[in-house]
Amino acid sequence: MANVNQGNRPLSPHLQVYRMPLNAVMSITHRATGVGMAVSAMLITWWFLSAATSEEYFATANGFMTSWLGDIIMFFSMLGIWYHFCSGIRHLVWDTGSGLGQRRVKRSGIAALICAAALSLITIIIA
């Protein structure tokens, strides 16, 4: 068999060469937001438990949660929750066997992104 690789080509596509499809990026982001929500849930649980423990401990937890770092964490948690929600609805529709064509997958991905952004904006306005 002839040596196909001349030494100047990669053996497989790398991220510098290969552009990941929207569906793959959204799948990875869906999983990452799930992990992020677990971390946020632990922080919120810590905050509630500190309120039940003592006034000094609550002051420490509340100081962190209301600091600029806590605000940034909660902001990204809110974005992650809405994104995970919209992406989860998309997956539920796929579980019925509908919307699995190439065009519909891309359209539903864009719709989920727009919906998550709109819900995040509404949450910021209301809060």
C-alpha positions as CSV (number, residue, x, y, z in Angstrom):
1,M,0.0,0.0,0.0
2,A,1.3,3.4,-0.8
3,N,2.2,5.9,1.9
4,V,-0.7,8.4,1.7
5,N,0.6,10.8,4.3
6,Q,3.4,12.9,2.8
7,G,4.3,14.4,6.2
8,N,2.8,17.8,5.5
9,R,-0.8,17.0,6.5
10,P,-2.3,16.4,9.9
11,L,-3.5,12.8,10.5
12,S,-6.8,14.1,11.8
13,P,-8.7,17.4,11.8
14,H,-7.6,19.7,14.6
15,L,-9.5,22.6,16.2
16,Q,-7.3,25.1,14.3
17,V,-8.4,23.6,11.0
18,Y,-11.9,22.1,11.7
19,R,-14.8,24.4,12.5
20,M,-17.1,22.7,14.9
21,P,-20.8,22.8,13.9
22,L,-23.3,24.8,15.9
23,N,-24.9,21.6,17.2
24,A,-21.6,20.3,18.7
25,V,-20.8,23.6,20.4
26,M,-24.3,23.8,21.8
27,S,-24.1,20.2,23.1
28,I,-20.8,21.0,24.9
29,T,-22.2,24.2,26.3
30,H,-25.3,22.4,27.5
31,R,-23.2,19.9,29.5
32,A,-21.0,22.8,30.8
33,T,-24.0,24.7,32.0
34,G,-25.3,21.6,33.8
35,V,-22.0,21.4,35.8
36,G,-22.1,25.2,36.4
37,M,-25.6,25.0,37.8
38,A,-24.5,22.3,40.2
39,V,-21.7,24.6,41.5
40,S,-24.2,27.5,41.7
41,A,-26.6,25.3,43.6
42,M,-23.8,24.5,46.1
43,L,-23.1,28.2,46.6
44,I,-26.8,29.0,47.2
45,T,-27.1,26.1,49.6
46,W,-24.0,27.3,51.5
47,W,-25.7,30.8,51.7
48,F,-29.0,29.3,53.1
49,L,-27.2,27.0,55.5
50,S,-25.1,29.9,56.8
51,A,-28.3,31.8,57.5
52,A,-29.4,28.9,59.7
53,T,-26.1,28.5,61.4
54,S,-25.2,31.9,62.9
55,E,-25.3,35.6,62.3
56,E,-21.5,35.9,61.9
57,Y,-21.3,32.9,59.4
58,F,-24.2,34.4,57.4
59,A,-22.4,37.8,57.3
60,T,-19.4,36.0,55.7
61,A,-21.5,34.1,53.2
62,N,-23.6,37.1,52.4
63,G,-20.6,39.2,52.0
64,F,-19.3,36.9,49.3
65,M,-22.6,36.3,47.6
66,T,-23.3,40.1,47.3
67,S,-19.7,41.0,46.3
68,W,-18.7,41.7,42.7
69,L,-17.4,38.2,42.4
70,G,-20.7,36.7,43.7
71,D,-22.7,39.0,41.4
72,I,-20.7,37.8,38.4
73,I,-21.1,34.2,39.4
74,M,-24.8,34.6,39.8
75,F,-25.1,36.5,36.5
76,F,-23.5,33.7,34.6
77,S,-25.5,31.2,36.6
78,M,-28.7,32.9,35.4
79,L,-27.5,32.9,31.8
80,G,-26.6,29.2,32.2
81,I,-29.9,28.3,33.7
82,W,-31.9,29.9,30.8
83,Y,-29.5,28.4,28.2
84,H,-29.8,25.0,29.7
85,F,-33.6,25.3,29.9
86,C,-34.0,26.3,26.2
87,S,-31.5,23.7,25.1
88,G,-33.3,21.1,27.2
89,I,-36.6,21.9,25.5
90,R,-34.8,21.5,22.2
91,H,-33.7,18.0,23.3
92,L,-37.2,17.1,24.5
93,V,-38.5,17.9,21.0
94,W,-35.8,15.7,19.5
95,D,-36.8,12.9,21.8
96,T,-40.2,12.8,20.1
97,G,-38.4,12.1,16.8
98,S,-39.2,15.5,15.2
99,G,-36.9,18.3,14.2
100,L,-33.9,16.1,13.3
101,G,-33.3,17.4,9.8
102,Q,-30.1,19.4,9.2
103,R,-31.9,22.7,8.6
104,R,-34.3,22.3,11.5
105,V,-31.4,21.4,13.9
106,K,-29.6,24.6,13.0
107,R,-32.8,26.7,13.2
108,S,-33.7,25.2,16.6
109,G,-30.2,25.9,17.8
110,I,-30.4,29.6,16.8
111,A,-33.9,29.8,18.3
112,A,-32.7,28.3,21.6
113,L,-29.9,30.9,21.7
114,I,-32.2,33.8,21.0
115,C,-34.8,32.5,23.5
116,A,-32.1,32.1,26.2
117,A,-30.8,35.7,25.5
118,A,-34.4,37.1,25.6
119,L,-35.2,35.3,28.8
120,S,-32.0,36.5,30.4
121,L,-32.7,40.0,29.4
122,I,-36.2,39.8,30.8
123,T,-34.8,38.4,34.1
124,I,-32.3,41.3,34.3
125,I,-35.1,43.9,33.7
126,I,-37.4,42.4,36.3
127,A,-34.7,41.8,38.9
